[in-house]
Amino acid sequence: MVSWSTKRRFMYGGSAVLILAIISGIVFFRSFYHAPSCTDGVKNGSETGVDCGGGCPNVCTTDTLNPIVLWAKSFNISGDVYTAVAYVENPNVNSRNDRAQYDFRMYDSSHTLIESRTGETYIPKNKKFAIFETGFLFKNKKPRYTEFSFTSFSEWKKDTSVEPDLVINYGSLLATSTSPRIEGTVLNNSLQNIPYIELVGFVIDSRDNVVAASKTFLNNVNKLSTQSFTFTWPKSFDLGVEACASPLDVALLLDTSGSMKSEKQDPPEPFSTVKSTAEEFIKSFSDNDQVSVISFGNKAVEANTLTSDKQIAITSIENLSLGTTSQQTNITDALGLAKDELAKNGRKISKKIIVLLTDGAPTEPQVKGEPDYPKISALASAQDIVRSGTTIYTIGLGTAVNEGFLKDVSGDSNNYFFAPNKETLSSIYSSLNASLCERVPNVINVMYRIP
């Protein structure tokens, strides 16, 4: 049996060993254990990768999408000086990159690299933005196309910050023929001051081609305040492809009565000139316009239905022929056929137009005892067409036309054109084309980036 004194010695000895073990454990823990962190080079804690994901500020590369280069282009600023611009989109909703390396490459028409430049930029979260490189000088070569690519990225950072409330207002393009400019304002509606804002402006034509780009900066935009900005270009630039506010559906009505060869029999004049100028008129239409060709003598004949294929309409005109000298002029029938065609094949979004050319007064259809019936029926048909929303333009060729009647047919004296001779038809069609097409102004897109 163990004595009480022996038990006490074991108790004291065991306590000493336990205390020594605890002290040794604390010393070991403090010397060799490191808590998980986002900079220890080890995947630990809540991390989904090495020092990224989970509670770390860095986003793992596997969880990010590459920025999308929407386009890259070079712009001639003045003389031999060019600027290169890339338009980029970051599809990552809540992550940014503070230091992204990039490379511009510019090639001439023979696909030879004539200039390259590297740089670094900031990529904001979930945003489209532009990258500019300025001051390219080309004396003997011109850039034909430009390429852009990112070469490396720093760590992607989580960014859940709220975008400041900015309101950007701007007007149309000013002084386009001298030194173009765009003027506007930025209203900072947020409750924080913004030390620096980068603004980029694009001028875009009707086919979504960017024809000009410019960049400017604003400093110290205080909360609840407004600052003005201006984009400028040192010289005028090509405004690109213009478009009409609405596509056109045009019915072109051409007189083929016998009097259209009163000046010459072979080739018939003024008819040959009428055809050639009408063909040039059709060539002026845009790709989105439609035209139908209708001829009229004793009765109206549709040479082709509404089509956007200009060559079909031109061929229809080439194939037109004149009737005999006794051929009459049935404007009523021509207007009725045009009305039906526009109603049947015209588009809801289009501007509907009838252009009627004649060298005389209507003589058909006839009603016994009513010598003015050809005029009365034509005017009634014209008034019905105008009420439906279609615009009628009339062209009177030569001195035998009844100008009062043709003005009444159009419903507006400004829509009547007098051609004293066939040589004036070309300029009349040019004026008519300007009336038909209400030009759409170039689109302006202004965006901002806050580094």
C-alpha positions in Angstrom: 0.0 0.0 0.0 1.4 3.4 -1.1 1.9 5.7 1.8 0.4 9.1 1.9 3.8 10.8 1.6 4.5 8.9 -1.6 1.1 10.0 -3.1 1.9 13.6 -2.3 5.3 13.4 -4.0 3.6 11.9 -7.2 1.0 14.7 -7.0 3.6 17.4 -6.8 5.7 15.8 -9.5 2.8 15.4 -11.9 1.7 19.0 -11.4 5.2 20.2 -12.3 5.3 18.1 -15.4 1.9 19.4 -16.5 2.9 23.0 -15.9 6.1 22.4 -17.9 4.2 20.9 -20.8 1.8 23.8 -20.9 4.6 26.3 -20.9 6.4 24.4 -23.6 3.2 24.2 -25.7 2.7 28.0 -25.5 6.3 28.6 -26.5 6.1 26.2 -29.4 2.7 27.7 -30.6 4.0 31.2 -30.5 7.2 30.2 -32.2 5.9 28.0 -35.0 2.2 28.7 -35.6 1.0 31.4 -38.0 -2.7 32.3 -38.4 -4.1 32.0 -41.9 -3.7 35.3 -43.9 -4.2 36.6 -47.5 -0.5 37.1 -47.9 1.1 33.9 -46.5 1.4 32.0 -49.8 -0.7 29.1 -48.6 -4.3 28.2 -49.3 -5.9 28.2 -45.9 -8.8 29.6 -43.9 -11.8 30.5 -46.1 -9.6 31.0 -49.3 -10.7 29.3 -52.5 -7.2 29.7 -53.9 -3.8 30.7 -52.7 -4.3 34.1 -51.0 -7.4 34.8 -53.0 -11.2 34.3 -52.8 -13.2 33.8 -49.6 -12.4 36.7 -47.2 -9.4 37.9 -49.2 -9.5 41.2 -51.2 -7.9 39.5 -54.2 -10.1 37.6 -56.6 -8.8 34.3 -57.9 -7.9 34.3 -61.6 -10.2 31.3 -62.2 -13.1 33.5 -60.9 -12.5 36.4 -63.3 -13.3 37.0 -67.0 -10.9 38.6 -69.4 -11.8 42.1 -70.5 -13.4 42.3 -74.0 -11.7 44.5 -76.6 -14.7 45.8 -78.6 -12.6 47.6 -81.2 -9.3 49.4 -81.7 -8.8 52.2 -84.2 -6.4 55.1 -85.2 -7.6 58.6 -85.8 -5.7 61.3 -87.7 -5.7 64.4 -85.4 -3.8 66.9 -87.6 -1.2 66.6 -90.3 1.0 63.5 -89.6 -0.2 63.1 -86.0 -2.4 60.2 -85.0 -4.1 58.9 -81.8 -4.8 55.2 -81.1 -7.9 54.3 -79.2 -9.2 51.0 -77.9 -12.8 50.5 -76.6 -12.9 47.8 -73.9 -15.5 46.2 -71.6 -14.9 44.6 -68.2 -17.6 42.0 -67.8 -16.6 41.3 -64.1 -19.4 42.8 -62.0 -17.6 43.2 -58.7 -13.9 43.1 -59.5 -11.4 45.7 -60.9 -7.7 45.6 -61.9 -5.5 48.5 -60.8 -2.5 47.8 -63.2 -3.2 46.2 -66.5 -0.4 46.2 -69.1 -1.4 46.6 -72.8 0.1 46.9 -76.2 -1.1 48.9 -79.3 0.2 47.8 -82.7 -0.4 49.9 -85.9 -0.1 48.5 -89.4 0.1 50.1 -92.9 -1.8 49.0 -96.0 0.8 46.3 -96.7 0.2 44.8 -93.3 3.6 45.9 -92.1 3.9 46.9 -88.4 4.8 50.6 -88.4 4.5 51.4 -84.7 3.8 49.7 -81.4 3.4 51.1 -77.9 2.9 49.6 -74.5 1.2 51.1 -71.5 -0.6 50.6 -68.2 -4.2 51.3 -67.3 -6.8 50.9 -64.6 -9.8 48.6 -65.3 -13.0 49.6 -63.4 -15.5 47.0 -62.5 -18.4 46.2 -64.8 -17.8 49.1 -67.3 -17.1 50.0 -70.8 -14.2 52.5 -71.2 -11.6 53.8 -73.7 -7.8 53.6 -73.6 -5.9 56.4 -75.5 -2.4 56.6 -76.7 -1.5 59.9 -78.3 1.3 61.5 -80.3 2.0 59.0 -83.0 3.8 60.7 -85.8 3.8 59.2 -89.3 5.5 61.2 -92.0 5.8 58.7 -94.9 3.4 56.0 -93.8 -0.2 55.9 -92.7 -1.8 53.4 -90.3 -4.4 51.2 -92.1 -5.6 49.3 -89.1 -4.8 49.0 -85.4 -4.7 46.1 -83.0 -4.9 46.2 -79.2 -4.3 43.5 -76.5 -3.7 43.2 -72.8 -0.4 41.6 -72.0 -0.6 41.1 -68.2 -2.8 42.0 -65.2 -2.1 42.7 -61.6 -4.2 40.9 -59.0 -7.9 41.3 -59.5 -9.5 43.1 -56.5 -13.0 42.8 -55.1 -14.9 46.0 -55.6 -18.4 46.4 -54.1 -18.3 50.1 -53.9 -21.3 52.1 -55.1 -20.8 54.2 -58.3 -21.2 57.9 -57.7 -24.4 59.5 -59.0 -23.2 61.5 -62.0 -25.4 63.2 -64.6 -23.7 64.0 -67.9 -25.4 66.4 -70.3 -24.1 67.5 -73.7 -25.3 69.0 -76.9 -24.8 68.2 -80.6 -21.6 68.5 -82.6 -20.7 72.1 -83.2 -18.5 73.9 -85.8 -18.2 70.7 -87.9 -16.6 72.4 -90.9 -13.8 74.2 -88.9 -12.8 73.0 -85.4 -15.5 70.5 -84.2 -16.4 70.5 -80.5 -18.8 69.1 -78.1 -19.8 71.0 -75.0 -21.4 69.6 -71.9 -21.6 69.4 -68.1 -21.2 66.9 -65.3 -23.4 67.1 -62.3 -22.1 65.3 -59.2 -25.3 64.3 -57.4 -23.5 62.2 -54.8 -22.6 63.2 -51.3 -18.8 62.9 -51.9 -16.3 64.9 -53.7 -14.6 63.3 -56.7 -11.0 64.4 -57.1 -10.6 63.3 -60.7 -12.9 62.2 -63.6 -11.7 61.0 -67.0 -14.3 61.8 -69.8 -14.2 60.3 -73.3 -16.4 61.3 -76.2 -17.2 59.3 -79.4 -18.8 60.6 -82.6 -20.7 57.8 -84.3 -22.3 57.7 -87.8 -25.5 56.0 -88.9 -23.7 52.6 -89.3 -22.3 52.6 -85.8 -18.8 53.5 -87.0 -16.8 55.7 -84.7 -15.5 58.6 -86.8 -13.9 60.7 -84.0 -12.8 60.3 -80.4 -11.5 62.7 -77.8 -10.6 62.6 -74.1 -10.6 65.3 -71.4 -10.4 65.5 -67.6 -12.2 67.2 -64.7 -10.5 67.9 -61.4 -12.1 68.3 -58.0 -15.8 67.8 -58.9 -17.3 68.7 -55.5 -20.5 67.0 -54.2 -23.8 68.5 -55.4 -22.0 70.7 -57.9 -21.6 71.0 -61.7 -18.6 71.4 -63.9 -18.4 72.1 -67.7 -16.3 70.1 -70.2 -15.5 70.5 -73.8 -14.2 68.0 -76.4 -12.3 69.6 -79.2 -10.7 68.6 -82.5 -8.1 70.8 -84.3 -9.6 70.2 -87.7 -12.8 69.0 -89.3 -13.2 65.3 -89.8 -15.3 62.9 -92.0 -18.7 62.6 -90.4 -19.1 59.1 -91.9 -22.3 57.7 -93.3 -25.3 59.8 -92.8 -28.8 58.4 -92.7 -32.4 59.6 -93.1 -34.5 59.9 -90.0 -36.9 57.3 -91.6 -36.4 54.9 -94.4 -38.2 55.9 -97.6 -40.8 54.0 -99.7 -41.0 55.9 -103.0 -43.3 55.4 -105.9 -41.8 57.1 -109.0 -44.4 57.9 -111.6 -43.1 58.7 -115.1 -45.1 60.0 -118.0 -44.7 57.8 -121.1 -47.3 59.6 -123.2 -46.5 60.4 -126.9 -45.6 64.0 -126.1 -42.4 62.8 -124.4 -40.8 62.6 -127.8 -41.8 66.0 -128.9 -38.2 67.3 -129.1 -36.6 64.3 -131.0 -37.8 61.0 -132.3 -34.6 58.9 -132.1 -33.6 58.7 -129.3 -36.8 60.2 -128.0 -36.4 63.4 -126.2 -37.0 64.6 -123.5 -37.9 61.0 -122.6 -34.3 59.7 -122.8 -33.1 62.4 -120.4 -36.1 61.8 -118.1 -35.0 58.2 -117.8 -31.3 58.9 -117.2 -31.9 61.5 -114.6 -34.5 59.3 -112.9 -31.9 56.5 -112.7 -29.4 58.9 -111.0 -32.1 59.9 -108.6 -32.6 56.2 -107.6 -28.9 55.8 -107.1 -29.0 58.5 -104.4 -31.3 56.4 -102.2 -29.8 54.6 -99.2 -29.7 50.8 -98.9 -32.7 50.9 -96.6 -34.9 52.8 -99.0 -37.4 51.1 -101.4 -38.6 52.3 -104.8 -41.3 51.3 -107.2 -41.4 52.5 -110.8 -44.8 53.2 -112.4 -45.3 54.5 -116.0 -48.5 56.0 -117.3 -50.0 56.8 -120.7 -53.5 55.7 -121.5 -53.2 53.6 -118.3 -50.7 53.1 -115.6 -48.3 50.1 -115.5 -46.2 49.1 -112.5 -42.7 48.3 -113.8 -41.6 46.9 -110.4 -43.0 46.6 -106.9 -41.3 48.3 -104.0 -37.7 47.0 -103.8 -34.5 48.0 -102.0 -32.5 46.6 -104.9 -31.6 49.8 -106.8 -30.6 47.8 -109.9 -34.0 46.3 -110.3 -35.6 49.8 -110.3 -32.9 51.1 -112.7 -33.5 48.2 -115.1 -37.2 48.9 -115.0 -36.6 52.5 -116.1 -34.2 51.4 -118.8 -36.9 49.1 -120.2 -39.6 51.8 -120.4 -40.8 52.8 -123.8 -43.1 55.4 -125.2 -46.6 55.0 -126.7 -47.7 56.5 -129.9 -48.1 60.2 -130.5 -51.8 59.9 -129.7 -51.1 58.2 -126.3 -53.0 60.0 -123.5 -52.0 61.0 -119.9 -53.8 59.1 -117.2 -52.6 60.6 -113.9 -55.6 59.3 -112.0 -54.7 55.7 -112.8 -51.0 56.3 -111.9 -51.9 57.8 -108.5 -54.3 55.0 -107.7 -51.7 52.3 -108.6 -49.1 54.1 -106.5 -51.5 54.3 -103.5 -52.2 50.6 -103.7 -48.6 49.7 -103.9 -47.6 51.8 -100.9 -50.4 50.4 -98.9 -49.6 46.8 -99.8 -45.8 46.7 -99.7 -44.9 49.9 -97.8 -43.4 49.6 -94.3 -45.0 51.0 -91.1 -41.7 52.7 -90.2 -41.1 54.3 -93.6 -41.8 57.7 -95.0 -44.1 57.2 -97.9 -43.5 59.3 -101.0 -45.0 59.7 -104.5 -42.9 61.6 -107.1 -44.9 62.3 -110.3 -43.3 63.7 -113.5 -45.3 64.8 -116.5 -45.0 67.2 -119.4 -48.6 67.9 -119.8 -52.1 68.0 -118.3 -54.2 64.9 -117.6 -56.5 63.7 -120.5 -57.7 60.4 -119.0 -60.0 59.0 -117.7 -62.8 60.6 -119.7 -66.5 61.0 -118.8 -68.9 62.2 -121.5 -70.1 65.7 -120.9 -67.4 66.3 -118.2 -64.4 67.7 -120.0 -62.6 68.5 -116.7 -63.1 65.0 -115.3 -59.4 63.9 -115.9 -58.3 66.8 -113.6 -61.2 66.3 -111.1 -60.5 62.6 -110.6 -56.8 63.1 -110.3 -57.2 65.8 -107.7 -59.7 63.7 -105.7 -57.2 60.7 -105.8 -54.3 63.0 -104.7 -56.3 64.5 -101.8 -57.2 61.0 -100.6 -53.5 60.0 -100.8 -52.3 63.0 -98.9 -54.9 62.5 -96.2 -53.5 59.0 -95.7 -50.1 60.4 -94.7 -48.3 60.0 -98.1 -46.4 63.0 -99.4 -46.7 63.8 -103.1 -44.1 65.7 -105.1 -44.8 66.8 -108.7 -42.4 67.8 -111.4 -43.7 69.7 -114.4 -41.5 69.4 -117.5 -41.7 72.0 -120.3 -43.9 74.9 -121.0 -47.1 72.9 -121.7 -47.7 71.8 -118.1 -50.5 73.1 -116.0 -48.6 74.4 -112.9 -51.7 75.3 -110.9 -53.0 71.7 -111.3 -49.7 70.1 -110.3 -49.4 72.3 -107.3 -52.9 71.2 -106.3 -52.0 67.6 -106.8 -49.1 67.9 -104.4 -51.2 69.6 -101.9 -48.4 72.0 -101.1 -46.9 74.5 -103.6 -43.5 73.8 -102.0 -43.7 70.3 -103.2 -44.0 71.3 -106.9 -40.9 71.7 -109.0 -40.9 73.3 -112.5 -38.4 72.1 -115.0 -38.5 74.5 -118.0 -36.3 72.0 -119.9 -34.8 68.6 -119.6 -31.4 70.0 -118.6 -32.8 71.2 -115.3 -34.1 67.8 -114.2 -30.8 66.8 -112.6 -30.7 69.7 -110.2 -34.4 69.3 -109.4 -33.8 65.7 -108.4 -30.9 66.8 -106.2 -33.2 69.4 -104.4 -35.9 66.8 -104.1 -33.5 64.3 -102.6 -32.6 66.8 -99.9 -36.3 67.3 -99.2 -37.0 63.6 -98.9 -34.3 62.8 -96.4 -34.3 64.5 -93.0 -30.8 63.8 -91.9 -30.2 62.1 -88.6 -27.4 63.9 -86.6 -24.4 61.9 -85.7 -24.7 60.1 -82.4 -22.5 61.3 -79.6 -21.5 58.9 -76.7 -19.9 60.3 -73.6 -18.6 58.0 -70.9 -16.6 58.5 -67.7 -14.0 56.6 -65.7 -12.8 57.4 -62.1 -9.3 56.0 -61.5 
